[in-house]
Amino acid sequence: MLRTRAECIKEYGSDYYINRLIVEGKLFRIEKGIFSEKEYVPELVILSYKYPRAVITMDTAFYLYGFTDVVPDL
């Protein structure tokens, strides 16, 4: 499950406890301001979380869903 920094602050109380959980390996910083309880999160999940109204199409969709191994141009 992905969480923002604000959601982590609300649940854990402070940056100190967030950093402590990161050091203990119970929480992982996926990107700046995005945290997860799992170490590895699929790219599609991260994109969907960051951009909830985005529509992923064409080559990017094929790549993210595993239909091709060719990395799309950005």
BAFISE-974989 format. One line per field, with one value per residue: residue number from 1; x, y, z of N, C-alpha, C, O, CB in turn. Coordinates in steps of 0.05 Angstrom, whole numbers. Last residue first. Glycine has a CB too. Layout:
num <- [NUM:...]
n.east <- [X:...]
n.north <- [Y:...]
n.up <- [Z:...]
ca.east <- [X:...]
ca.north <- [Y:...]
ca.up <- [Z:...]
c.east <- [X:...]
c.north <- [Y:...]
c.up <- [Z:...]
o.east <- [X:...]
o.north <- [Y:...]
o.up <- [Z:...]
cb.east <- [X:...]
cb.north <- [Y:...]
cb.up <- [Z:...]
***
This chain:
num <- [74:73:72:71:70:69:68:67:66:65:64:63:62:61:60:59:58:57:56:55:54:53:52:51:50:49:48:47:46:45:44:43:42:41:40:39:38:37:36:35:34:33:32:31:30:29:28:27:26:25:24:23:22:21:20:19:18:17:16:15:14:13:12:11:10:9:8:7:6:5:4:3:2:1]
n.east <- [211:201:195:233:209:181:109:71:71:47:86:87:35:35:74:51:-16:-29:-59:-86:-94:-115:-73:-11:10:-16:-1:55:57:35:71:118:108:153:190:180:120:99:121:115:132:168:206:193:195:220:188:187:217:271:292:295:239:226:255:228:179:194:210:165:107:59:38:-8:6:53:32:2:43:71:26:32:12:17]
n.north <- [165:103:40:-18:-80:-123:-127:-136:-116:-70:-33:-39:-23:29:52:48:62:94:112:168:197:206:197:197:167:117:102:99:56:15:11:-8:-44:-40:-69:-67:-45:-1:63:133:193:236:213:143:103:84:36:5:-30:-23:11:57:67:76:124:158:160:182:233:256:231:197:155:176:228:216:186:225:259:227:176:106:43:-24]
n.up <- [-481:-513:-478:-483:-501:-488:-482:-445:-392:-378:-392:-449:-464:-443:-477:-528:-510:-445:-387:-363:-297:-248:-212:-209:-167:-174:-225:-218:-181:-211:-252:-227:-165:-112:-61:-5:25:47:21:4:-24:-21:-72:-73:-33:25:67:130:157:164:202:172:168:221:228:194:222:271:252:231:268:268:238:211:194:167:125:99:83:48:23:9:-18:0]
ca.east <- [197:214:184:227:221:204:133:66:88:31:79:110:45:17:78:76:3:-36:-34:-93:-79:-132:-97:-29:18:-18:-29:43:67:22:44:117:108:126:187:205:134:106:107:125:116:140:203:201:194:216:207:175:188:263:285:320:255:214:261:256:180:185:229:186:128:63:61:-8:-19:54:50:-12:22:84:41:23:27:0]
ca.north <- [184:129:62:5:-55:-117:-122:-147:-139:-94:-36:-44:-50:9:52:33:55:82:101:145:192:211:180:210:194:131:105:118:83:23:18:20:-42:-33:-66:-55:-65:-22:37:111:169:240:235:168:96:109:42:25:-35:-39:-17:45:63:53:100:152:151:154:216:247:250:219:150:150:224:234:174:202:269:236:201:128:68:0]
ca.up <- [-464:-512:-495:-466:-512:-471:-497:-471:-399:-374:-364:-433:-471:-432:-448:-521:-531:-471:-398:-380:-322:-271:-211:-228:-171:-149:-219:-237:-174:-186:-258:-238:-195:-121:-90:-17:10:66:19:20:-28:-11:-53:-86:-62:10:45:112:158:141:211:181:144:207:244:189:194:270:267:213:262:286:255:223:209:191:144:110:101:73:21:26:-19:0]
c.east <- [197:198:201:218:213:220:157:90:83:46:63:103:69:26:60:81:27:-11:-41:-67:-89:-119:-116:-55:-1:-12:-34:14:55:31:29:88:105:127:158:202:158:121:116:108:129:122:174:198:203:217:200:197:173:233:276:315:281:229:250:264:208:184:220:206:148:84:69:14:-19:29:52:5:7:63:54:39:15:18]
c.north <- [211:148:87:28:-32:-93:-118:-143:-151:-119:-61:-50:-58:-19:31:31:40:74:86:136:167:206:184:194:210:161:120:123:104:51:27:29:-13:-31:-62:-50:-52:-44:18:86:146:216:239:189:119:101:68:32:-16:-45:-34:16:49:47:75:127:142:143:187:229:238:240:173:146:197:230:190:187:246:245:207:153:89:25]
c.up <- [-476:-496:-492:-484:-495:-481:-478:-490:-426:-383:-359:-404:-454:-439:-435:-491:-519:-487:-423:-393:-337:-298:-235:-231:-188:-152:-193:-231:-192:-178:-233:-243:-204:-151:-97:-47:-3:52:40:16:-14:-14:-46:-65:-79:-19:31:91:139:141:188:189:151:181:231:204:188:242:266:227:242:279:273:244:224:208:170:131:114:93:48:20:-2:0]
o.east <- [186:173:213:232:189:241:153:91:92:36:66:112:70:26:69:90:24:12:-56:-55:-99:-130:-132:-58:-6:-26:-53:4:47:15:13:82:92:144:141:211:157:133:138:85:153:98:157:189:220:239:176:220:150:224:274:331:289:232:264:280:212:188:236:217:148:80:83:9:-29:31:53:-4:1:65:49:62:-10:36]
o.north <- [230:147:92:36:-26:-87:-109:-155:-174:-141:-73:-70:-81:-37:16:10:21:80:67:151:148:211:166:179:234:178:135:146:125:67:46:52:3:-17:-78:-30:-28:-61:20:87:140:218:245:185:116:94:72:34:-20:-63:-59:-1:30:24:54:111:121:119:169:211:214:264:169:135:195:228:179:178:247:239:194:152:90:27]
o.up <- [-465:-496:-471:-502:-492:-471:-456:-512:-431:-381:-337:-392:-445:-422:-417:-482:-504:-479:-422:-408:-324:-319:-241:-250:-184:-141:-191:-231:-182:-169:-235:-238:-191:-162:-90:-57:-11:65:51:7:-18:-8:-63:-42:-96:-29:25:98:134:127:191:184:137:174:231:194:176:238:260:214:237:282:293:265:246:232:192:151:138:117:68:13:2:16]
cb.east <- [208:218:155:252:213:222:130:42:84:5:63:130:53:-11:73:99:12:-53:-19:-115:-49:-143:-112:-15:46:0:-43:46:98:28:29:133:86:116:199:228:116:81:112:126:111:129:215:183:165:236:209:165:178:278:264:332:261:185:250:274:170:157:230:201:143:69:85:-5:-43:57:78:-21:3:105:22:24:29:-19]
cb.north <- [185:141:68:13:-51:-142:-99:-133:-160:-92:-12:-21:-50:14:79:46:81:101:84:152:189:239:185:212:195:119:77:108:83:3:-6:21:-59:-7:-91:-74:-78:-32:25:119:163:263:262:174:88:131:19:50:-31:-64:-16:61:90:58:103:175:173:153:226:272:259:209:143:129:225:264:170:183:287:258:224:121:78:0]
cb.up <- [-436:-541:-488:-449:-542:-470:-517:-483:-379:-390:-355:-435:-501:-443:-436:-535:-544:-487:-377:-401:-316:-270:-186:-256:-182:-128:-217:-265:-176:-163:-271:-264:-206:-107:-104:-11:-12:80:-9:50:-58:-24:-66:-111:-70:18:25:127:186:141:232:204:130:201:273:196:175:283:296:201:288:311:239:202:189:183:132:88:86:67:13:56:-49:24]
***
